[in-house]
Amino acid sequence: MSGAFTRRALTSALALAFLASCTESGQPSKNGPFNDVVGAPKLARDAGAVLLQVSAYDYGLAGALAGEQTRTVAAARYGAVMRGTTQTISAFNAAVLAGTLDRTGPIREKLVPLADGLSDLARDGATYADGGDPAAFARVITDVSAGWQRLRDLSTTLPKDDALQSTIARGMSFVVTSKSSTQSTITTGPYVSATEAKQALQRMGSPLNGSFTQSAPYVVRIGPYSDRASADTASAGLLKQGVINVVTDDPSYAFARTGPLPDAELWREPSRVLEVRATSRKIGLSSDGSWVVTGSDDGYAALFNPVGKLTALPQSYAGMSVLQFSVDGDHQSFAVGGQVVTFLAVPTGQNLGEGMRFTGAATQILFVPSTRVFVSASTGSTGLAGGGPGLIGGRTADGELVGDPFPIVTPAAGARIAASDSGDVYVGTTSGGAFDVEVFRPGRDSELKAVARIAGTGTALAVDRSARFAAAVTDQGTYRFALADPKATLTRIAGTVRDVVFAPDGTLYALDQTSLLAIGPDGAARWTAPLVDGRRLVAGRRAVVLDGTDRALAFNPADGTAEELGAGGTINDLAMSRDGRVVGVIVDARRAVLFTLP
C-alpha cells in the first residue's frame, strides 16, 4: 500500500529508535521528569477524525449493500474516500513515528498500537477500493471497532478532552456488523460465446437461479445454494443430463447497521437522489430545497415533491434555459422555459396567467422577495449588435402581467439582473463603452433610476440581500461598491472573472477559471482557492463551484478549504435553495442529486 506504514515497519522503526536511546547499561536515557509523547492530545483527535469519517462511510456502504434507500454510499464513492483516507493515515503514522522517537511511557505504549491498527485499516480499505471485495470491507469494520477501543484506551492516559470523548461516543454509535457464511455455486463451461452459454442454460431448463456471463470466460453459474448438499444434488442431476459441472464453495457476507443517521458526517454524500427524465440538463430548487423541478431537452418540466414523488410533468417549448420557484407562500408557483417562459402551480403543474415571450432564449430569471414578482431577461435574437433588442419581462407569482416599466427594452446583448430582499431590481446594460447599473421596484416605480456607471462591457452583476453592496464584472475588471455611494466606493477587486455571487452573510465570491476569491463584508480579501476549470458558482452556507464537468466543490467559508460532493458522474447543472442549505445537481442528464450542507 503506497505511502502507508505496515505494522511491522512502524514497530521495527520504533524499536530501533528506543534501543538507540538507551545508555550502555541498557537503561533508557533520562531527558527530564517527563519522557512520554509530547503532542499526544492532537494525535488522538486526529485519529478520532479518521475513525469518525470511516465509521460514517462504513454505515453508508453497509446500507447500500443491504439494499437500503437512505444515507447510503455507493461502492465507487466509498473507494474514492478510502483512497484519500489511506493518505491521511500515512501522514498520521509519520507524525506518530516522529513523536514517539526516544520516548517512553503509558501514552507511547497505547499510541503505537493505535497507529498500527490504522495501518491495517488503510490497507484493508485500499483493498476494498481496488476490487470491491466484501471480505476486505468486513475487515475494515473489524479494524474500525478495534481502532475505537484503542483510542478510548489512549484517552485514559491523556488530560480530559470533552471534544475527544464526544467524537468517540459519536463514532461508536454507528454500529456496522458483518456476518459471513458459505454458499455453494455450480459452474459449467467455458463456452465459445455468450450465445452458446445462453443456449446451454436453456437446455438445462433455465433454472431461476441460473445466469451466464456476457464476457469471456463464457460460463453458466447456477446458485448460490443455501448448503452444499443441495448443490451436490443439483450437480448430480446435471451430470445425468451430460452437463459437466463443478461445485465451488464461496464465502458470502451480509452487512447490517444500527444507530443514528450520520447526517453531519455524510453531508458530502447525497441526501436525496431522483431518477428524472432522460436528457434533463437544468434543475431548480424551492426556497427550502424540498421541491425540485428539472427541465429536459424536449421541453418537459418534471416537478417532484418533498418525498420524491413526481407530481407534474408539463411540457412547454424545447430548449429549457431557466427554472425558478417563487418564495414559499400560500400559493407557491414555478417558472420554466426558454424563448417562452411559462408559470405553473405547485403541485399540479397547471398553467398560470400569461407567459413571457422573448426574441431569444431567456438568460436569467429571478423571483423578487416582498414584491413577489418573477423577472426574466434575454438577449436579442442573436445576442449581437444588429440582431434586435433584448428584453426584460415581469410577471406576478400567479403569472399575471406587471405594469411599467415592463417590458424593458435592452441592447441586443441583453442585460444582467439582480435583486435585494427589500424588493429592488437592479439592471445592468452596456452602452457607449460602459456598464450602466440602474434600479427600480416592481409595482411602484415606472422608470429605472441610475445607480452607477462602470467602465467596460458588463458580463455579470450581483447585489447582496441587504442592498448594501453590489458587484459588477466587465472586460476591464471586477468591481465592488456600496449602493449608498457608488462613486466614492467603487473599487476594482480583481481582473475580469466569470461570475460573482453574494452569500447571505454578505461575503462576495468571485469565480474565475482557475480560482475562487472570497471578499468579506468589510471589503478585505479572505482567501483564494485554486480551481481546475471553474464553470458555475452558487453561494449559501458555503460557496459551491462546478469545477470542470465532474466535480462539485463546497468551500469552507472560514478558510477556503474545499470538499468534493459525491455527485458520481458528469454534472450538467448546479443550483442552490434560497435558504442556502440544499445544493442540487443534474448528473449524467438523468439524475437529480441533492446535498444538505452543514
C-alpha positions as CSV (number, residue, x, y, z in Angstrom):
1,M,0.0,0.0,0.0
2,S,1.7,3.2,-1.2
3,G,2.7,5.7,1.5
4,A,1.3,3.7,4.4
5,F,3.2,2.2,7.3
6,T,2.7,-1.5,7.9
7,R,2.6,-2.7,11.5
8,R,5.9,-4.4,11.2
9,A,7.6,-1.4,9.6
10,L,6.3,1.0,12.3
11,T,7.1,-1.3,15.2
12,S,10.6,-2.1,14.0
13,A,11.4,1.6,13.5
14,L,10.2,2.4,17.0
15,A,12.2,-0.4,18.5
16,L,15.4,0.7,16.8
17,A,14.8,4.2,17.9
18,F,14.2,3.0,21.5
19,L,17.4,0.9,21.5
20,A,19.4,3.9,20.2
21,S,18.2,6.0,23.1
22,C,19.4,3.5,25.8
23,T,22.6,4.0,27.8
24,E,25.5,1.5,27.8
25,S,23.9,0.0,31.0
26,G,20.8,-0.8,29.0
27,Q,18.6,1.7,30.8
28,P,16.5,4.4,28.9
29,S,18.1,7.8,28.8
30,K,16.7,10.4,31.1
31,N,15.6,13.6,29.3
32,G,13.7,15.1,32.2
33,P,10.9,14.2,34.6
34,F,8.5,13.6,31.6
35,N,9.7,11.4,28.8
36,D,6.4,10.4,27.3
37,V,4.9,11.5,23.9
38,V,4.5,15.3,23.5
39,G,1.6,16.4,21.4
40,A,-0.4,13.2,22.0
41,P,-3.8,15.0,22.5
42,K,-3.7,16.4,19.0
43,L,-2.7,13.0,17.6
44,A,-5.6,11.4,19.5
45,R,-8.0,14.0,18.0
46,D,-6.6,13.3,14.5
47,A,-7.1,9.6,14.9
48,G,-10.6,10.3,16.1
49,A,-11.4,12.3,13.0
50,V,-10.1,9.5,10.8
51,L,-12.1,6.9,12.6
52,L,-15.3,9.0,12.7
53,Q,-15.2,9.5,8.9
54,V,-14.6,5.8,8.2
55,S,-17.3,4.8,10.6
56,A,-19.8,7.1,8.9
57,Y,-18.8,5.8,5.4
58,D,-19.0,2.2,6.7
59,Y,-22.5,3.0,7.8
60,G,-23.4,4.3,4.3
61,L,-21.8,1.4,2.4
62,A,-23.3,-1.2,4.6
63,G,-26.7,0.3,3.9
64,A,-26.2,0.3,0.2
65,L,-25.0,-3.3,0.3
66,A,-28.1,-4.2,2.3
67,G,-30.4,-2.6,-0.2
68,E,-31.5,0.4,1.9
69,Q,-32.5,3.7,0.5
70,T,-31.4,6.4,2.9
71,R,-28.0,7.6,3.8
72,T,-26.2,5.1,1.5
73,V,-22.8,5.4,-0.2
74,A,-22.0,3.7,-3.5
75,A,-19.1,1.3,-3.6
76,A,-17.2,3.5,-6.1
77,R,-17.6,6.6,-3.9
78,Y,-16.6,4.6,-0.8
79,G,-13.4,3.5,-2.6
80,A,-12.5,7.1,-3.5
81,V,-12.9,8.2,0.1
82,M,-10.9,5.3,1.4
83,R,-8.0,6.1,-1.0
84,G,-7.9,9.6,0.4
85,T,-8.1,8.2,3.9
86,T,-5.1,6.0,3.2
87,Q,-3.0,9.1,2.5
88,T,-4.3,10.7,5.7
89,I,-3.4,7.6,7.8
90,S,0.1,7.6,6.2
91,A,0.6,11.2,7.3
92,F,-0.7,10.4,10.8
93,N,1.6,7.4,11.2
94,A,4.6,9.5,10.1
95,A,3.6,12.0,12.8
96,V,3.4,9.2,15.4
97,L,6.8,7.9,14.4
98,A,8.3,11.3,14.8
99,G,6.5,11.9,18.1
100,T,7.4,8.6,19.7
101,L,11.1,8.5,18.9
102,D,13.2,8.5,22.1
103,R,10.0,8.4,24.2
104,T,8.7,6.0,26.8
105,G,5.6,5.9,29.0
106,P,2.0,4.8,29.0
107,I,0.9,7.2,26.3
108,R,3.5,5.8,23.9
109,E,2.5,2.2,24.8
110,K,-1.1,2.9,23.7
111,L,-0.4,5.3,20.8
112,V,1.8,2.8,18.9
113,P,-0.9,0.1,18.7
114,L,-3.4,2.7,17.6
115,A,-1.1,3.7,14.7
116,D,-0.5,0.0,13.8
117,G,-4.3,-0.6,13.7
118,L,-4.8,2.4,11.5
119,S,-2.2,0.9,9.1
120,D,-4.3,-2.2,8.9
121,L,-7.4,-0.1,8.3
122,A,-5.7,1.8,5.4
123,R,-4.5,-1.5,3.8
124,D,-8.0,-3.2,4.0
125,G,-9.7,0.0,2.8
126,A,-7.4,0.2,-0.2
127,T,-8.0,-3.5,-0.9
128,Y,-11.8,-2.9,-1.0
129,A,-11.3,0.2,-3.1
130,D,-9.3,-1.7,-5.7
131,G,-11.6,-4.7,-6.1
132,G,-14.8,-4.3,-4.1
133,D,-14.0,-7.5,-2.1
134,P,-16.7,-7.8,0.6
135,A,-14.2,-9.7,2.8
136,A,-12.0,-6.6,2.7
137,F,-14.9,-4.5,3.8
138,A,-15.6,-6.9,6.7
139,R,-12.0,-6.5,7.8
140,V,-12.4,-2.7,7.7
141,I,-15.4,-3.0,10.0
142,T,-13.3,-5.0,12.4
143,D,-10.4,-2.6,12.1
144,V,-12.6,0.4,12.9
145,S,-14.1,-1.3,16.0
146,A,-10.6,-2.1,17.3
147,G,-9.5,1.4,16.5
148,W,-12.2,3.0,18.6
149,Q,-11.3,0.7,21.5
150,R,-7.6,1.6,21.2
151,L,-8.4,5.3,21.0
152,R,-10.6,5.0,24.1
153,D,-7.7,3.3,25.9
154,L,-5.3,6.0,24.8
155,S,-7.7,8.7,26.1
156,T,-7.5,7.4,29.6
157,T,-3.8,8.4,29.7
158,L,-4.4,11.9,28.4
159,P,-5.8,15.1,30.1
160,K,-9.6,15.3,30.0
161,D,-10.7,16.2,26.5
162,D,-14.5,16.6,26.1
163,A,-14.3,17.0,22.4
164,L,-12.3,13.8,22.0
165,Q,-14.8,11.9,24.2
166,S,-17.7,13.3,22.2
167,T,-16.0,12.1,19.0
168,I,-15.5,8.6,20.4
169,A,-19.1,8.4,21.6
170,R,-20.4,9.6,18.3
171,G,-18.3,7.2,16.2
172,M,-19.1,4.2,18.3
173,S,-22.8,5.0,18.0
174,F,-22.6,4.0,14.3
175,V,-22.8,0.2,14.7
176,V,-21.9,-1.8,11.5
177,T,-21.7,-5.5,11.5
178,S,-20.9,-8.3,9.1
179,K,-21.9,-11.9,9.0
180,S,-20.2,-14.4,6.9
181,S,-21.5,-17.7,5.6
182,T,-20.5,-20.3,2.9
183,Q,-22.6,-20.7,-0.2
184,S,-22.2,-23.3,-3.0
185,T,-22.4,-22.5,-6.7
186,I,-22.5,-24.8,-9.7
187,T,-20.4,-23.7,-12.8
188,T,-20.5,-25.2,-16.3
189,G,-18.4,-24.3,-19.3
190,P,-16.4,-22.4,-20.6
191,Y,-18.3,-22.0,-23.8
192,V,-17.2,-20.4,-27.1
193,S,-19.5,-17.4,-26.8
194,A,-22.2,-15.8,-24.7
195,T,-24.8,-17.1,-27.1
196,E,-23.6,-20.7,-26.6
197,A,-23.6,-20.2,-22.9
198,K,-27.2,-18.9,-23.1
199,Q,-28.3,-21.9,-25.2
200,A,-26.6,-24.3,-22.6
201,L,-28.6,-22.6,-19.8
202,Q,-31.8,-23.0,-21.8
203,R,-31.1,-26.7,-22.3
204,M,-30.7,-27.1,-18.6
205,G,-34.3,-25.8,-18.2
206,S,-33.3,-22.2,-17.4
207,P,-33.3,-22.6,-13.6
208,L,-34.5,-19.5,-11.8
209,N,-31.1,-19.2,-10.0
210,G,-29.1,-19.6,-13.2
211,S,-27.2,-17.0,-15.2
212,F,-24.5,-16.7,-17.9
213,T,-21.5,-14.3,-18.3
214,Q,-21.5,-11.8,-21.0
215,S,-17.7,-11.7,-21.4
216,A,-15.0,-14.3,-21.5
217,P,-14.7,-16.8,-20.0
218,Y,-18.3,-17.6,-21.0
219,V,-19.7,-19.8,-18.3
220,V,-23.1,-20.7,-16.7
221,R,-23.5,-20.3,-13.0
222,I,-26.3,-21.8,-11.0
223,G,-26.9,-20.9,-7.4
224,P,-26.0,-20.0,-4.9
225,Y,-27.4,-22.8,-2.7
226,S,-28.0,-22.5,1.0
227,D,-26.0,-25.6,1.7
228,R,-23.5,-27.9,0.0
229,A,-25.9,-30.9,0.0
230,S,-28.4,-29.0,-2.1
231,A,-25.7,-28.0,-4.6
232,D,-24.4,-31.6,-4.8
233,T,-27.9,-32.9,-5.5
234,A,-28.4,-30.3,-8.3
235,S,-24.9,-31.1,-9.7
236,A,-25.7,-34.8,-9.9
237,G,-28.9,-34.0,-11.8
238,L,-26.9,-32.0,-14.4
239,L,-24.4,-34.9,-14.7
240,K,-27.2,-37.2,-15.7
241,Q,-28.1,-34.7,-18.5
242,G,-24.5,-35.0,-19.6
243,V,-23.6,-31.5,-18.4
244,I,-20.1,-31.4,-16.9
245,N,-20.0,-29.1,-13.9
246,V,-18.1,-28.2,-10.8
247,V,-19.4,-27.2,-7.3
248,T,-17.5,-24.5,-5.5
249,D,-17.9,-23.1,-2.0
250,D,-17.5,-19.4,-1.7
251,P,-17.8,-17.1,1.3
252,S,-20.8,-14.8,1.4
253,Y,-21.2,-11.7,3.5
254,A,-24.3,-9.9,4.9
255,F,-23.9,-6.4,6.4
256,A,-26.2,-4.6,8.8
257,R,-26.2,-1.2,10.6
258,T,-27.9,0.4,13.6
259,G,-27.6,3.7,15.3
260,P,-28.3,7.3,14.4
261,L,-28.1,8.6,10.8
262,P,-24.7,10.2,10.3
263,D,-26.1,13.2,8.5
264,A,-23.4,15.6,9.8
265,E,-20.6,13.3,8.7
266,L,-22.1,12.3,5.3
267,W,-23.1,15.8,4.2
268,R,-20.7,15.3,1.2
269,E,-22.9,12.4,0.1
270,P,-26.4,12.8,-1.5
271,S,-29.3,13.3,0.9
272,R,-31.7,12.6,-2.0
273,V,-31.4,11.0,-5.5
274,L,-34.2,11.3,-8.0
275,E,-34.4,9.5,-11.3
276,V,-35.5,12.1,-13.8
277,R,-36.5,12.3,-17.5
278,A,-33.7,11.5,-19.9
279,T,-31.8,14.5,-21.3
280,S,-32.6,16.6,-18.3
281,R,-30.0,19.3,-18.1
282,K,-31.5,22.0,-15.8
283,I,-32.5,22.0,-12.1
284,G,-34.3,24.3,-9.8
285,L,-35.0,24.1,-6.1
286,S,-37.7,25.6,-3.9
287,S,-36.6,28.1,-1.2
288,D,-36.1,25.3,1.4
289,G,-34.9,22.7,-1.1
290,S,-37.8,20.4,-0.6
291,W,-39.4,20.7,-4.0
292,V,-37.4,20.0,-7.2
293,V,-38.0,20.8,-10.8
294,T,-35.9,19.6,-13.7
295,G,-36.0,20.6,-17.3
296,S,-35.2,18.3,-20.3
297,D,-34.2,19.0,-23.8
298,D,-37.6,18.1,-25.2
299,G,-39.3,20.8,-23.0
300,Y,-40.7,18.7,-20.2
301,A,-40.5,20.1,-16.7
302,A,-40.6,17.4,-14.0
303,L,-41.9,18.5,-10.6
304,F,-41.0,16.4,-7.5
305,N,-42.5,16.8,-4.1
306,P,-40.5,16.6,-0.8
307,V,-40.8,12.8,-0.7
308,G,-39.5,12.4,-4.2
309,K,-42.9,11.8,-5.9
310,L,-43.4,13.1,-9.4
311,T,-46.5,15.4,-9.2
312,A,-46.5,17.1,-12.5
313,L,-44.9,16.8,-15.9
314,P,-46.0,19.8,-18.0
315,Q,-44.5,20.3,-21.5
316,S,-43.5,23.6,-23.0
317,Y,-41.2,24.6,-25.8
318,A,-38.0,22.7,-26.2
319,G,-34.8,24.4,-25.2
320,M,-35.2,24.8,-21.4
321,S,-32.8,27.6,-20.2
322,V,-34.3,28.9,-17.0
323,L,-36.1,27.3,-13.9
324,Q,-37.2,29.2,-10.8
325,F,-39.5,28.7,-7.8
326,S,-41.4,31.5,-6.1
327,V,-40.6,32.1,-2.5
328,D,-42.6,29.7,-0.4
329,G,-46.0,31.1,0.4
330,D,-49.7,30.1,0.4
331,H,-49.7,29.7,-3.4
332,Q,-46.3,28.5,-4.5
333,S,-45.5,28.5,-8.2
334,F,-42.6,28.0,-10.5
335,A,-41.4,29.3,-13.8
336,V,-39.8,27.3,-16.7
337,G,-38.9,28.0,-20.2
338,G,-36.5,29.3,-22.8
339,Q,-37.7,31.7,-25.5
340,V,-41.1,31.4,-23.9
341,V,-41.3,31.3,-20.1
342,T,-44.4,29.9,-18.5
343,F,-45.7,30.0,-15.0
344,L,-47.2,26.9,-13.3
345,A,-48.8,26.0,-10.0
346,V,-47.4,23.7,-7.3
347,P,-48.2,20.8,-7.1
348,T,-50.4,20.4,-10.1
349,G,-48.2,22.0,-12.8
350,Q,-51.3,23.9,-14.1
351,N,-50.6,26.9,-16.2
352,L,-51.0,30.3,-14.5
353,G,-51.6,33.6,-16.2
354,E,-49.7,34.7,-19.3
355,G,-46.3,33.5,-20.3
356,M,-43.4,35.8,-21.3
357,R,-42.2,35.6,-24.9
358,F,-38.7,36.8,-25.9
359,T,-36.9,37.2,-29.2
360,G,-34.1,34.9,-27.9
361,A,-33.8,32.3,-25.1
362,A,-34.1,33.7,-21.6
363,T,-30.7,34.1,-20.0
364,Q,-31.7,34.8,-16.4
365,I,-34.7,34.6,-14.2
366,L,-35.2,35.5,-10.5
367,F,-38.0,35.8,-8.0
368,V,-38.1,39.1,-6.1
369,P,-39.0,38.8,-2.4
370,S,-41.6,41.1,-0.9
371,T,-42.9,42.2,-4.3
372,R,-43.5,38.6,-5.3
373,V,-42.6,39.1,-9.0
374,F,-40.7,37.0,-11.4
375,V,-38.3,39.0,-13.5
376,S,-36.6,37.4,-16.6
377,A,-34.1,38.8,-19.1
378,S,-33.0,37.7,-22.6
379,T,-30.7,38.9,-25.3
380,G,-31.9,39.8,-28.8
381,S,-32.4,37.1,-31.4
382,T,-28.7,36.7,-31.9
383,G,-27.2,38.4,-28.9
384,L,-25.1,40.5,-31.3
385,A,-25.4,44.1,-32.4
386,G,-27.9,44.4,-35.1
387,G,-29.7,41.2,-34.0
388,G,-32.6,43.1,-32.5
389,P,-33.0,44.3,-28.9
390,G,-33.1,42.2,-25.7
391,L,-36.0,42.3,-23.3
392,I,-36.7,42.2,-19.5
393,G,-40.2,40.9,-18.6
394,G,-42.1,40.7,-15.4
395,R,-45.0,38.6,-14.1
396,T,-46.6,38.1,-10.7
397,A,-46.2,34.8,-8.8
398,D,-49.6,33.9,-10.5
399,G,-48.3,34.7,-13.9
400,E,-50.3,38.0,-14.2
401,L,-48.9,40.9,-16.2
402,V,-47.0,43.6,-14.3
403,G,-47.2,47.2,-15.5
404,D,-44.5,49.8,-16.2
405,P,-41.6,49.7,-16.5
406,F,-42.1,46.2,-18.1
407,P,-41.4,45.3,-20.7
408,I,-37.9,46.8,-20.6
409,V,-36.0,47.0,-23.9
410,T,-32.3,46.4,-23.6
411,P,-29.4,46.4,-26.1
412,A,-29.1,43.4,-28.3
413,A,-26.5,41.8,-25.9
414,G,-29.2,41.9,-23.2
415,A,-29.0,42.8,-19.5
416,R,-27.8,41.3,-16.2
417,I,-30.3,41.4,-13.4
418,A,-30.1,41.1,-9.6
419,A,-32.5,41.8,-6.7
420,S,-32.3,42.6,-3.0
421,D,-34.6,41.2,-0.3
422,S,-36.3,44.6,0.0
423,G,-37.7,44.1,-3.5
424,D,-35.5,46.4,-5.6
425,V,-34.5,45.1,-9.0
426,Y,-31.1,46.1,-10.4
427,V,-30.4,46.1,-14.1
428,G,-27.0,46.3,-15.8
429,T,-26.7,47.1,-19.5
430,T,-23.7,48.0,-21.7
431,S,-23.8,51.1,-24.0
432,G,-21.3,53.7,-25.1
433,G,-18.4,51.6,-23.7
434,A,-19.7,51.5,-20.1
435,F,-21.8,49.2,-17.9
436,D,-24.8,51.1,-16.6
437,V,-26.4,49.9,-13.4
438,E,-30.0,51.1,-12.7
439,V,-32.7,50.2,-10.2
440,F,-36.5,50.1,-9.9
441,R,-39.1,48.5,-7.7
442,P,-41.8,46.5,-9.5
443,G,-45.3,47.8,-8.8
444,R,-44.0,51.1,-7.5
445,D,-41.6,52.6,-10.0
446,S,-42.4,53.2,-13.6
447,E,-38.9,54.2,-14.6
448,L,-35.4,53.0,-13.9
449,K,-33.1,55.2,-11.8
450,A,-29.3,55.4,-12.4
451,V,-27.1,53.9,-9.8
452,A,-23.5,53.5,-11.2
453,R,-21.6,53.7,-14.4
454,I,-18.6,51.3,-14.7
455,A,-16.0,51.2,-17.5
456,G,-16.2,48.4,-20.0
457,T,-18.6,45.8,-21.3
458,G,-20.6,44.2,-18.5
459,T,-20.9,40.4,-18.1
460,A,-22.1,39.9,-14.5
461,L,-24.0,41.8,-11.8
462,A,-24.7,40.8,-8.1
463,V,-26.3,42.6,-5.2
464,D,-26.3,41.4,-1.6
465,R,-29.6,40.7,0.1
466,S,-29.5,43.8,2.4
467,A,-28.8,46.1,-0.6
468,R,-25.7,47.5,1.0
469,F,-23.2,46.4,-1.7
470,A,-23.1,45.4,-5.3
471,A,-20.5,43.8,-7.6
472,A,-20.1,44.0,-11.3
473,V,-17.8,42.3,-13.9
474,T,-16.7,44.0,-17.1
475,D,-13.9,43.4,-19.5
476,Q,-12.0,46.0,-17.5
477,G,-12.1,44.0,-14.2
478,T,-14.3,43.1,-11.3
479,Y,-15.7,45.9,-9.1
480,R,-17.4,46.2,-5.7
481,F,-19.2,49.3,-4.5
482,A,-21.6,50.5,-1.8
483,L,-25.0,51.2,-3.2
484,A,-25.4,54.2,-1.0
485,D,-22.4,55.9,-2.5
486,P,-21.2,54.2,-5.7
487,K,-18.9,56.9,-6.9
488,A,-16.9,57.1,-3.7
489,T,-16.7,53.4,-3.0
490,L,-16.2,51.8,-6.5
491,T,-13.2,49.6,-6.1
492,R,-11.5,47.2,-8.5
493,I,-11.0,44.0,-6.6
494,A,-9.9,41.6,-9.3
495,G,-9.4,41.1,-13.0
496,T,-12.3,40.0,-15.2
497,V,-13.8,36.9,-13.7
498,R,-16.6,34.5,-14.9
499,D,-19.2,35.3,-12.2
500,V,-19.8,37.0,-8.9
501,V,-22.3,36.0,-6.1
502,F,-23.0,37.3,-2.6
503,A,-23.7,34.8,0.2
504,P,-26.4,35.6,2.7
505,D,-23.8,36.8,5.2
506,G,-22.5,39.4,2.8
507,T,-19.4,37.6,1.6
508,L,-18.7,38.2,-2.1
509,Y,-17.4,35.3,-4.1
510,A,-15.7,35.9,-7.4
511,L,-15.3,32.8,-9.7
512,D,-12.5,32.7,-12.3
513,Q,-11.5,29.7,-14.3
514,T,-8.5,28.9,-12.1
515,S,-9.6,30.3,-8.7
516,L,-12.3,31.3,-6.3
517,L,-11.9,34.6,-4.4
518,A,-13.7,35.4,-1.1
519,I,-14.2,39.1,-0.1
520,G,-15.6,39.8,3.4
521,P,-18.3,42.3,4.1
522,D,-15.6,44.7,5.2
523,G,-14.1,44.6,1.6
524,A,-11.0,42.7,2.6
525,A,-9.9,39.5,0.8
526,R,-10.3,36.5,3.0
527,W,-8.8,33.7,0.9
528,T,-8.3,32.5,-2.7
529,A,-8.7,28.8,-3.5
530,P,-7.4,27.1,-6.7
531,L,-9.6,25.5,-9.3
532,V,-9.1,23.5,-12.4
533,D,-11.9,24.9,-14.6
534,G,-14.4,26.9,-12.6
535,R,-17.7,27.0,-14.5
536,R,-20.6,27.8,-12.2
537,L,-21.0,29.3,-8.8
538,V,-23.7,29.4,-6.1
539,A,-23.4,30.5,-2.5
540,G,-25.3,29.9,0.7
541,R,-23.9,28.4,3.9
542,R,-21.0,27.5,1.7
543,A,-19.9,28.6,-1.8
544,V,-20.3,25.7,-4.2
545,V,-18.5,25.6,-7.5
546,L,-18.8,23.3,-10.6
547,D,-15.2,22.7,-11.3
548,G,-14.9,21.1,-14.8
549,T,-17.7,18.7,-15.6
550,D,-17.4,16.1,-12.8
551,R,-16.5,18.0,-9.6
552,A,-18.8,20.0,-7.3
553,L,-16.7,21.6,-4.6
554,A,-18.1,23.0,-1.4
555,F,-15.8,25.6,0.3
556,N,-15.4,26.3,4.0
557,P,-16.3,30.0,4.4
558,A,-13.6,30.5,7.1
559,D,-10.5,29.3,5.3
560,G,-11.4,28.2,1.7
561,T,-10.7,24.6,2.1
562,A,-12.6,22.6,-0.5
563,E,-14.5,19.3,-0.1
564,E,-15.8,17.4,-3.0
565,L,-19.5,16.5,-3.1
566,G,-20.1,12.9,-4.2
567,A,-22.1,13.6,-7.4
568,G,-20.8,10.5,-9.2
569,G,-20.9,11.5,-12.8
570,T,-21.0,14.3,-15.4
571,I,-22.6,17.3,-13.9
572,N,-25.0,19.2,-16.2
573,D,-26.3,21.9,-13.9
574,L,-25.9,23.3,-10.4
575,A,-28.4,25.1,-8.2
576,M,-28.9,26.1,-4.5
577,S,-32.0,26.6,-2.4
578,R,-32.7,30.2,-1.3
579,D,-32.0,29.3,2.4
580,G,-28.5,28.1,1.4
581,R,-28.9,24.6,2.9
582,V,-29.5,22.4,-0.2
583,V,-27.4,22.0,-3.3
584,G,-28.9,20.3,-6.3
585,V,-27.1,18.9,-9.4
586,I,-28.2,17.1,-12.6
587,V,-25.9,14.2,-13.2
588,D,-25.5,12.3,-16.5
589,A,-28.6,14.1,-17.8
590,R,-30.8,11.6,-15.9
591,R,-30.4,12.0,-12.1
592,A,-31.2,14.9,-9.8
593,V,-28.8,14.6,-6.8
594,L,-29.3,16.7,-3.7
595,F,-26.9,17.5,-0.8
596,T,-27.7,19.1,2.5
597,L,-25.0,21.4,3.7
598,P,-24.0,21.5,7.4
